[in-house]
Amino acid sequence: MLQFPLGLLRLSSLLDGLSFIILLYFAIYEKRILGDDTAVRIPGMIHGFIFTIFLILLYFTMEKKNWPITRAALVFICSLIPFAPFFLEPSLKKEQNGSPDSD
């Protein structure tokens, strides 16, 4: 799974999806319901870091695999929707395992 760049993109996509869900928990429950205004600071920074790594890997994957812009846009849009990266994962895994030039 840790093959560059698609394997690392898959890993960062899953980490991004998980960190996004955790961030939503802190933003909704801890901040809004419990009233803790500082609850999203640390999870937000962690998610931002993971998301930045994801975007860099998306660029490298798009370049190396010669993805059309529509494929890269689909992967990017899935990163903005909670739980969508988990539904995208089988497609990326199939592409990584079935690609004749996988690294």
N, CA, C and O atoms as CSV, one atom per row, in Angstrom:
chain,resi,resn,atom,element,x,y,z
A,1,MET,N,N,0.822,-1.203,0.000
A,1,MET,CA,C,0.000,0.000,0.000
A,1,MET,C,C,0.859,1.257,0.000
A,1,MET,O,O,0.372,2.315,-0.397
A,2,LEU,N,N,2.088,1.186,0.419
A,2,LEU,CA,C,2.906,2.385,0.533
A,2,LEU,C,C,3.741,2.667,-0.705
A,2,LEU,O,O,4.817,3.257,-0.609
A,3,GLN,N,N,3.253,2.251,-1.861
A,3,GLN,CA,C,3.955,2.542,-3.107
A,3,GLN,C,C,3.712,3.993,-3.503
A,3,GLN,O,O,2.617,4.527,-3.331
A,4,PHE,N,N,4.755,4.615,-4.035
A,4,PHE,CA,C,4.631,6.003,-4.458
A,4,PHE,C,C,4.124,6.050,-5.886
A,4,PHE,O,O,4.589,5.258,-6.705
A,5,PRO,N,N,3.232,6.899,-6.218
A,5,PRO,CA,C,2.500,7.842,-5.397
A,5,PRO,C,C,1.103,7.354,-5.017
A,5,PRO,O,O,0.517,7.849,-4.054
A,6,LEU,N,N,0.557,6.375,-5.772
A,6,LEU,CA,C,-0.837,5.991,-5.573
A,6,LEU,C,C,-1.077,5.347,-4.209
A,6,LEU,O,O,-2.099,5.616,-3.577
A,7,GLY,N,N,-0.177,4.519,-3.754
A,7,GLY,CA,C,-0.339,3.880,-2.454
A,7,GLY,C,C,-0.315,4.889,-1.327
A,7,GLY,O,O,-1.096,4.793,-0.380
A,8,LEU,N,N,0.580,5.855,-1.426
A,8,LEU,CA,C,0.629,6.901,-0.408
A,8,LEU,C,C,-0.604,7.803,-0.486
A,8,LEU,O,O,-1.083,8.297,0.534
A,9,LEU,N,N,-1.111,8.013,-1.692
A,9,LEU,CA,C,-2.347,8.787,-1.841
A,9,LEU,C,C,-3.500,8.058,-1.166
A,9,LEU,O,O,-4.315,8.684,-0.488
A,10,ARG,N,N,-3.577,6.748,-1.341
A,10,ARG,CA,C,-4.635,5.962,-0.693
A,10,ARG,C,C,-4.548,6.103,0.817
A,10,ARG,O,O,-5.559,6.329,1.482
A,11,LEU,N,N,-3.347,5.971,1.360
A,11,LEU,CA,C,-3.163,6.085,2.806
A,11,LEU,C,C,-3.534,7.477,3.298
A,11,LEU,O,O,-4.243,7.617,4.294
A,12,SER,N,N,-3.061,8.502,2.608
A,12,SER,CA,C,-3.372,9.865,3.043
A,12,SER,C,C,-4.855,10.180,2.876
A,12,SER,O,O,-5.409,10.959,3.650
A,13,SER,N,N,-5.499,9.589,1.881
A,13,SER,CA,C,-6.936,9.784,1.704
A,13,SER,C,C,-7.716,9.210,2.882
A,13,SER,O,O,-8.646,9.836,3.391
A,14,LEU,N,N,-7.326,8.016,3.306
A,14,LEU,CA,C,-8.004,7.408,4.455
A,14,LEU,C,C,-7.729,8.192,5.731
A,14,LEU,O,O,-8.640,8.411,6.530
A,15,LEU,N,N,-6.489,8.616,5.929
A,15,LEU,CA,C,-6.165,9.424,7.114
A,15,LEU,C,C,-6.897,10.759,7.089
A,15,LEU,O,O,-7.353,11.242,8.126
A,16,ASP,N,N,-7.007,11.352,5.908
A,16,ASP,CA,C,-7.732,12.607,5.762
A,16,ASP,C,C,-9.206,12.423,6.101
A,16,ASP,O,O,-9.795,13.241,6.808
A,17,GLY,N,N,-9.803,11.339,5.590
A,17,GLY,CA,C,-11.211,11.076,5.891
A,17,GLY,C,C,-11.442,10.859,7.377
A,17,GLY,O,O,-12.418,11.358,7.936
A,18,LEU,N,N,-10.553,10.120,8.013
A,18,LEU,CA,C,-10.674,9.866,9.446
A,18,LEU,C,C,-10.475,11.147,10.246
A,18,LEU,O,O,-11.236,11.422,11.175
A,19,SER,N,N,-9.463,11.931,9.897
A,19,SER,CA,C,-9.217,13.174,10.634
A,19,SER,C,C,-10.354,14.173,10.423
A,19,SER,O,O,-10.654,14.961,11.319
A,20,PHE,N,N,-10.987,14.148,9.251
A,20,PHE,CA,C,-12.119,15.034,8.987
A,20,PHE,C,C,-13.307,14.671,9.873
A,20,PHE,O,O,-13.979,15.549,10.414
A,21,ILE,N,N,-13.557,13.378,10.015
A,21,ILE,CA,C,-14.665,12.938,10.878
A,21,ILE,C,C,-14.380,13.301,12.329
A,21,ILE,O,O,-15.277,13.748,13.044
A,22,ILE,N,N,-13.140,13.114,12.768
A,22,ILE,CA,C,-12.778,13.490,14.138
A,22,ILE,C,C,-12.916,14.995,14.322
A,22,ILE,O,O,-13.409,15.451,15.355
A,23,LEU,N,N,-12.487,15.767,13.337
A,23,LEU,CA,C,-12.625,17.221,13.413
A,23,LEU,C,C,-14.092,17.630,13.506
A,23,LEU,O,O,-14.436,18.529,14.273
A,24,LEU,N,N,-14.948,16.985,12.740
A,24,LEU,CA,C,-16.379,17.293,12.811
A,24,LEU,C,C,-16.935,16.976,14.194
A,24,LEU,O,O,-17.778,17.715,14.702
A,25,TYR,N,N,-16.477,15.890,14.810
A,25,TYR,CA,C,-16.910,15.558,16.169
A,25,TYR,C,C,-16.539,16.691,17.118
A,25,TYR,O,O,-17.381,17.175,17.873
A,26,PHE,N,N,-15.279,17.110,17.078
A,26,PHE,CA,C,-14.846,18.169,17.984
A,26,PHE,C,C,-15.556,19.478,17.692
A,26,PHE,O,O,-15.899,20.215,18.616
A,27,ALA,N,N,-15.779,19.775,16.424
A,27,ALA,CA,C,-16.433,21.028,16.059
A,27,ALA,C,C,-17.897,21.031,16.478
A,27,ALA,O,O,-18.407,22.047,16.951
A,28,ILE,N,N,-18.572,19.906,16.307
A,28,ILE,CA,C,-20.000,19.867,16.617
A,28,ILE,C,C,-20.241,19.604,18.094
A,28,ILE,O,O,-20.955,20.361,18.752
A,29,TYR,N,N,-19.658,18.551,18.612
A,29,TYR,CA,C,-19.962,18.156,19.982
A,29,TYR,C,C,-19.205,18.996,21.012
A,29,TYR,O,O,-19.818,19.624,21.876
A,30,GLU,N,N,-17.897,19.005,20.921
A,30,GLU,CA,C,-17.099,19.690,21.933
A,30,GLU,C,C,-17.286,21.213,21.892
A,30,GLU,O,O,-17.453,21.850,22.932
A,31,LYS,N,N,-17.258,21.778,20.703
A,31,LYS,CA,C,-17.328,23.234,20.600
A,31,LYS,C,C,-18.752,23.753,20.702
A,31,LYS,O,O,-19.030,24.650,21.498
A,32,ARG,N,N,-19.644,23.206,19.914
A,32,ARG,CA,C,-21.013,23.749,19.864
A,32,ARG,C,C,-21.886,23.300,21.034
A,32,ARG,O,O,-22.622,24.108,21.600
A,33,ILE,N,N,-21.811,22.024,21.399
A,33,ILE,CA,C,-22.693,21.526,22.453
A,33,ILE,C,C,-22.112,21.778,23.836
A,33,ILE,O,O,-22.824,22.223,24.736
A,34,LEU,N,N,-20.824,21.500,24.014
A,34,LEU,CA,C,-20.204,21.685,25.329
A,34,LEU,C,C,-19.655,23.092,25.531
A,34,LEU,O,O,-19.332,23.484,26.652
A,35,GLY,N,N,-19.550,23.845,24.451
A,35,GLY,CA,C,-19.136,25.239,24.564
A,35,GLY,C,C,-17.641,25.469,24.716
A,35,GLY,O,O,-17.236,26.551,25.140
A,36,ASP,N,N,-16.819,24.501,24.388
A,36,ASP,CA,C,-15.371,24.659,24.482
A,36,ASP,C,C,-14.857,25.277,23.188
A,36,ASP,O,O,-14.750,24.593,22.170
A,37,ASP,N,N,-14.538,26.570,23.226
A,37,ASP,CA,C,-14.133,27.286,22.012
A,37,ASP,C,C,-12.763,26.879,21.478
A,37,ASP,O,O,-12.454,27.159,20.320
A,38,THR,N,N,-11.947,26.234,22.282
A,38,THR,CA,C,-10.612,25.831,21.839
A,38,THR,C,C,-10.558,24.368,21.395
A,38,THR,O,O,-9.476,23.848,21.124
A,39,ALA,N,N,-11.693,23.710,21.319
A,39,ALA,CA,C,-11.729,22.268,21.061
A,39,ALA,C,C,-11.239,21.889,19.667
A,39,ALA,O,O,-10.750,20.776,19.477
A,40,VAL,N,N,-11.355,22.771,18.704
A,40,VAL,CA,C,-10.990,22.417,17.328
A,40,VAL,C,C,-9.565,22.818,16.958
A,40,VAL,O,O,-9.121,22.534,15.846
A,41,ARG,N,N,-8.854,23.459,17.851
A,41,ARG,CA,C,-7.518,23.954,17.518
A,41,ARG,C,C,-6.567,22.816,17.123
A,41,ARG,O,O,-6.041,22.819,16.010
A,42,ILE,N,N,-6.343,21.862,17.999
A,42,ILE,CA,C,-5.392,20.778,17.726
A,42,ILE,C,C,-5.905,19.843,16.620
A,42,ILE,O,O,-5.161,19.567,15.678
A,43,PRO,N,N,-7.157,19.344,16.702
A,43,PRO,CA,C,-7.635,18.492,15.600
A,43,PRO,C,C,-7.647,19.220,14.259
A,43,PRO,O,O,-7.421,18.601,13.220
A,44,GLY,N,N,-7.905,20.506,14.272
A,44,GLY,CA,C,-7.910,21.288,13.037
A,44,GLY,C,C,-6.530,21.394,12.414
A,44,GLY,O,O,-6.381,21.302,11.195
A,45,MET,N,N,-5.513,21.590,13.259
A,45,MET,CA,C,-4.144,21.660,12.742
A,45,MET,C,C,-3.694,20.308,12.192
A,45,MET,O,O,-3.046,20.241,11.148
A,46,ILE,N,N,-4.037,19.244,12.890
A,46,ILE,CA,C,-3.669,17.904,12.424
A,46,ILE,C,C,-4.351,17.604,11.092
A,46,ILE,O,O,-3.722,17.117,10.153
A,47,HIS,N,N,-5.632,17.899,11.026
A,47,HIS,CA,C,-6.361,17.659,9.773
A,47,HIS,C,C,-5.794,18.516,8.638
A,47,HIS,O,O,-5.657,18.038,7.512
A,48,GLY,N,N,-5.471,19.756,8.923
A,48,GLY,CA,C,-4.893,20.634,7.899
A,48,GLY,C,C,-3.574,20.104,7.371
A,48,GLY,O,O,-3.315,20.175,6.169
A,49,PHE,N,N,-2.739,19.576,8.251
A,49,PHE,CA,C,-1.466,18.995,7.838
A,49,PHE,C,C,-1.697,17.773,6.948
A,49,PHE,O,O,-1.079,17.643,5.891
A,50,ILE,N,N,-2.586,16.883,7.378
A,50,ILE,CA,C,-2.879,15.673,6.594
A,50,ILE,C,C,-3.483,16.043,5.242
A,50,ILE,O,O,-3.150,15.436,4.224
A,51,PHE,N,N,-4.364,17.032,5.230
A,51,PHE,CA,C,-4.998,17.463,3.983
A,51,PHE,C,C,-3.966,18.049,3.020
A,51,PHE,O,O,-4.045,17.821,1.813
A,52,THR,N,N,-3.004,18.800,3.546
A,52,THR,CA,C,-1.950,19.364,2.703
A,52,THR,C,C,-1.107,18.262,2.074
A,52,THR,O,O,-0.796,18.317,0.884
A,53,ILE,N,N,-0.737,17.266,2.869
A,53,ILE,CA,C,0.017,16.120,2.349
A,53,ILE,C,C,-0.810,15.405,1.272
A,53,ILE,O,O,-0.282,15.008,0.234
A,54,PHE,N,N,-2.109,15.247,1.534
A,54,PHE,CA,C,-3.003,14.616,0.569
A,54,PHE,C,C,-2.991,15.373,-0.764
A,54,PHE,O,O,-2.905,14.756,-1.826
A,55,LEU,N,N,-3.075,16.687,-0.711
A,55,LEU,CA,C,-3.094,17.489,-1.945
A,55,LEU,C,C,-1.786,17.356,-2.728
A,55,LEU,O,O,-1.795,17.278,-3.957
A,56,ILE,N,N,-0.668,17.333,-2.010
A,56,ILE,CA,C,0.626,17.164,-2.677
A,56,ILE,C,C,0.693,15.796,-3.357
A,56,ILE,O,O,1.128,15.685,-4.504
A,57,LEU,N,N,0.261,14.761,-2.644
A,57,LEU,CA,C,0.266,13.411,-3.219
A,57,LEU,C,C,-0.722,13.283,-4.374
A,57,LEU,O,O,-0.467,12.548,-5.329
A,58,LEU,N,N,-1.840,13.988,-4.295
A,58,LEU,CA,C,-2.795,13.980,-5.400
A,58,LEU,C,C,-2.157,14.566,-6.655
A,58,LEU,O,O,-2.345,14.046,-7.755
A,59,TYR,N,N,-1.410,15.636,-6.489
A,59,TYR,CA,C,-0.722,16.236,-7.632
A,59,TYR,C,C,0.292,15.256,-8.235
A,59,TYR,O,O,0.321,15.061,-9.450
A,60,PHE,N,N,1.121,14.642,-7.387
A,60,PHE,CA,C,2.118,13.702,-7.886
A,60,PHE,C,C,1.462,12.492,-8.558
A,60,PHE,O,O,1.949,12.007,-9.579
A,61,THR,N,N,0.368,12.014,-7.988
A,61,THR,CA,C,-0.332,10.879,-8.587
A,61,THR,C,C,-0.920,11.257,-9.937
A,61,THR,O,O,-0.844,10.484,-10.892
A,62,MET,N,N,-1.501,12.432,-10.016
A,62,MET,CA,C,-2.087,12.895,-11.269
A,62,MET,C,C,-1.010,12.984,-12.359
A,62,MET,O,O,-1.249,12.607,-13.507
A,63,GLU,N,N,0.155,13.476,-11.997
A,63,GLU,CA,C,1.255,13.599,-12.959
A,63,GLU,C,C,1.810,12.231,-13.358
A,63,GLU,O,O,2.005,11.965,-14.544
A,64,LYS,N,N,2.065,11.368,-12.380
A,64,LYS,CA,C,2.706,10.073,-12.653
A,64,LYS,C,C,1.771,9.115,-13.394
A,64,LYS,O,O,2.201,8.402,-14.301
A,65,LYS,N,N,0.503,9.098,-13.010
A,65,LYS,CA,C,-0.455,8.166,-13.615
A,65,LYS,C,C,-1.184,8.750,-14.820
A,65,LYS,O,O,-2.029,8.086,-15.418
A,66,ASN,N,N,-0.860,9.990,-15.176
A,66,ASN,CA,C,-1.506,10.673,-16.303
A,66,ASN,C,C,-3.026,10.672,-16.179
A,66,ASN,O,O,-3.748,10.392,-17.136
A,67,TRP,N,N,-3.488,10.992,-14.977
A,67,TRP,CA,C,-4.932,11.078,-14.759
A,67,TRP,C,C,-5.505,12.282,-15.487
A,67,TRP,O,O,-4.869,13.334,-15.547
A,68,PRO,N,N,-6.707,12.134,-16.043
A,68,PRO,CA,C,-7.388,13.332,-16.555
A,68,PRO,C,C,-7.823,14.203,-15.378
A,68,PRO,O,O,-7.942,13.726,-14.249
A,69,ILE,N,N,-8.051,15.444,-15.649
A,69,ILE,CA,C,-8.420,16.382,-14.584
A,69,ILE,C,C,-9.712,15.951,-13.891
A,69,ILE,O,O,-9.906,16.241,-12.711
A,70,THR,N,N,-10.598,15.258,-14.617
A,70,THR,CA,C,-11.858,14.821,-14.008
A,70,THR,C,C,-11.618,13.769,-12.923
A,70,THR,O,O,-12.303,13.769,-11.900
A,71,ARG,N,N,-10.653,12.876,-13.139
A,71,ARG,CA,C,-10.333,11.856,-12.130
A,71,ARG,C,C,-9.745,12.513,-10.881
A,71,ARG,O,O,-10.130,12.176,-9.761
A,72,ALA,N,N,-8.821,13.443,-11.070
A,72,ALA,CA,C,-8.226,14.157,-9.933
A,72,ALA,C,C,-9.284,14.989,-9.209
A,72,ALA,O,O,-9.264,15.089,-7.982
A,73,ALA,N,N,-10.196,15.579,-9.958
A,73,ALA,CA,C,-11.260,16.374,-9.338
A,73,ALA,C,C,-12.195,15.495,-8.512
A,73,ALA,O,O,-12.649,15.900,-7.442
A,74,LEU,N,N,-12.481,14.298,-9.006
A,74,LEU,CA,C,-13.321,13.374,-8.250
A,74,LEU,C,C,-12.664,13.000,-6.925
A,74,LEU,O,O,-13.322,13.001,-5.884
A,75,VAL,N,N,-11.382,12.684,-6.956
A,75,VAL,CA,C,-10.658,12.338,-5.731
A,75,VAL,C,C,-10.649,13.535,-4.786
A,75,VAL,O,O,-10.839,13.371,-3.580
A,76,PHE,N,N,-10.432,14.729,-5.317
A,76,PHE,CA,C,-10.429,15.928,-4.482
A,76,PHE,C,C,-11.798,16.176,-3.856
A,76,PHE,O,O,-11.888,16.461,-2.662
A,77,ILE,N,N,-12.851,16.072,-4.638
A,77,ILE,CA,C,-14.204,16.300,-4.121
A,77,ILE,C,C,-14.544,15.287,-3.040
A,77,ILE,O,O,-15.200,15.626,-2.055
A,78,CYS,N,N,-14.105,14.053,-3.216
A,78,CYS,CA,C,-14.348,13.031,-2.190
A,78,CYS,C,C,-13.662,13.392,-0.870
A,78,CYS,O,O,-14.123,12.991,0.199
A,79,SER,N,N,-12.572,14.140,-0.941
A,79,SER,CA,C,-11.895,14.532,0.296
A,79,SER,C,C,-12.671,15.603,1.061
A,79,SER,O,O,-12.409,15.835,2.241
A,80,LEU,N,N,-13.611,16.246,0.403
A,80,LEU,CA,C,-14.392,17.308,1.043
A,80,LEU,C,C,-15.701,16.811,1.646
A,80,LEU,O,O,-16.374,17.554,2.360
A,81,ILE,N,N,-16.064,15.571,1.368
A,81,ILE,CA,C,-17.332,15.008,1.827
A,81,ILE,C,C,-17.049,13.958,2.897
A,81,ILE,O,O,-16.286,13.023,2.655
A,82,PRO,N,N,-17.657,14.100,4.085
A,82,PRO,CA,C,-17.413,13.095,5.125
A,82,PRO,C,C,-17.772,11.684,4.643
A,82,PRO,O,O,-18.790,11.490,3.978
A,83,PHE,N,N,-16.952,10.727,4.975
A,83,PHE,CA,C,-17.087,9.303,4.641
A,83,PHE,C,C,-16.833,8.980,3.172
A,83,PHE,O,O,-16.694,7.803,2.840
A,84,ALA,N,N,-16.766,9.955,2.284
A,84,ALA,CA,C,-16.544,9.675,0.862
A,84,ALA,C,C,-15.186,9.026,0.575
A,84,ALA,O,O,-15.110,8.170,-0.306
A,85,PRO,N,N,-14.107,9.398,1.285
A,85,PRO,CA,C,-12.831,8.720,0.996
A,85,PRO,C,C,-12.880,7.205,1.220
A,85,PRO,O,O,-12.153,6.454,0.571
A,86,PHE,N,N,-13.731,6.767,2.131
A,86,PHE,CA,C,-13.840,5.334,2.401
A,86,PHE,C,C,-14.559,4.600,1.262
A,86,PHE,O,O,-14.322,3.413,1.036
A,87,PHE,N,N,-15.431,5.307,0.554
A,87,PHE,CA,C,-16.106,4.724,-0.606
A,87,PHE,C,C,-15.216,4.806,-1.854
A,87,PHE,O,O,-15.380,4.017,-2.784
A,88,LEU,N,N,-14.290,5.744,-1.874
A,88,LEU,CA,C,-13.361,5.897,-2.990
A,88,LEU,C,C,-12.223,4.872,-2.922
A,88,LEU,O,O,-11.669,4.497,-3.955
A,89,GLU,N,N,-11.877,4.423,-1.728
A,89,GLU,CA,C,-10.738,3.535,-1.513
A,89,GLU,C,C,-10.743,2.285,-2.395
A,89,GLU,O,O,-9.698,1.972,-2.966
A,90,PRO,N,N,-11.861,1.544,-2.545
A,90,PRO,CA,C,-11.813,0.361,-3.413
A,90,PRO,C,C,-11.430,0.682,-4.860
A,90,PRO,O,O,-10.751,-0.110,-5.513
A,91,SER,N,N,-11.859,1.829,-5.353
A,91,SER,CA,C,-11.519,2.227,-6.716
A,91,SER,C,C,-10.019,2.498,-6.846
A,91,SER,O,O,-9.391,2.083,-7.820
A,92,LEU,N,N,-9.455,3.189,-5.872
A,92,LEU,CA,C,-8.024,3.469,-5.909
A,92,LEU,C,C,-7.206,2.193,-5.733
A,92,LEU,O,O,-6.163,2.025,-6.365
A,93,LYS,N,N,-7.683,1.300,-4.876
A,93,LYS,CA,C,-6.981,0.032,-4.658
A,93,LYS,C,C,-6.993,-0.811,-5.932
A,93,LYS,O,O,-5.982,-1.412,-6.298
A,94,LYS,N,N,-8.141,-0.850,-6.602
A,94,LYS,CA,C,-8.252,-1.612,-7.847
A,94,LYS,C,C,-7.309,-1.040,-8.899
A,94,LYS,O,O,-6.657,-1.788,-9.628
A,95,GLU,N,N,-7.239,0.276,-8.974
A,95,GLU,CA,C,-6.352,0.914,-9.944
A,95,GLU,C,C,-4.890,0.604,-9.604
A,95,GLU,O,O,-4.091,0.342,-10.504
A,96,GLN,N,N,-4.537,0.631,-8.328
A,96,GLN,CA,C,-3.158,0.347,-7.940
A,96,GLN,C,C,-2.798,-1.116,-8.219
A,96,GLN,O,O,-1.703,-1.395,-8.707
A,97,ASN,N,N,-3.679,-2.026,-7.925
A,97,ASN,CA,C,-3.384,-3.452,-8.121
A,97,ASN,C,C,-3.476,-3.881,-9.572
A,97,ASN,O,O,-2.783,-4.808,-9.991
A,98,GLY,N,N,-4.325,-3.216,-10.343
A,98,GLY,CA,C,-4.536,-3.622,-11.718
A,98,GLY,C,C,-3.695,-2.883,-12.730
A,98,GLY,O,O,-3.689,-3.239,-13.908
A,99,SER,N,N,-2.987,-1.863,-12.292
A,99,SER,CA,C,-2.195,-1.065,-13.215
A,99,SER,C,C,-0.925,-1.805,-13.621
A,99,SER,O,O,-0.186,-2.268,-12.752
A,100,PRO,N,N,-0.654,-1.927,-14.915
A,100,PRO,CA,C,0.537,-2.655,-15.356
A,100,PRO,C,C,1.842,-1.950,-14.985
A,100,PRO,O,O,2.886,-2.597,-14.899
A,101,ASP,N,N,1.796,-0.622,-14.763
A,101,ASP,CA,C,3.017,0.095,-14.431
A,101,ASP,C,C,3.063,0.487,-12.961
A,101,ASP,O,O,3.698,1.482,-12.611
A,102,SER,N,N,2.388,-0.293,-12.074
A,102,SER,CA,C,2.423,0.050,-10.663
A,102,SER,C,C,3.831,-0.137,-10.134
A,102,SER,O,O,4.531,-1.086,-10.489
A,103,ASP,N,N,4.229,0.795,-9.273
A,103,ASP,CA,C,5.609,0.810,-8.759
A,103,ASP,C,C,5.772,-0.142,-7.617
A,103,ASP,O,O,6.864,-0.260,-7.063
